[in-house]
Amino acid sequence: MAKKSGGNGHYRSAITGRYVTTAHGKRSPNTTVYEKTGGGATGSARSAKTGRFVTEGFAKRNPRTTVKED
């Protein structure tokens, strides 16, 4: 597993869904999501570009720039 970033969260790739290093997350803001620990509802989707929660329809139309959070 990749290193977690300093505080209360970690970065995840919007393309693969895998955890990535903090350095990679900061270099690739359009395709990674910073997730705070304990945030979001189970089964929700988040935009990699804005970090905001999005609808299921939006996530299906934009699979490379959204992350499904389980």
Secondary structure, DSSP 4 states (H G I P E B T S, - for coil): -PPPPSSSEEEEETTT--EE-HHHHHH-TTTEEEEETT-S-TTEEEETTT--EE-HHHHHH-GGGEEEE-
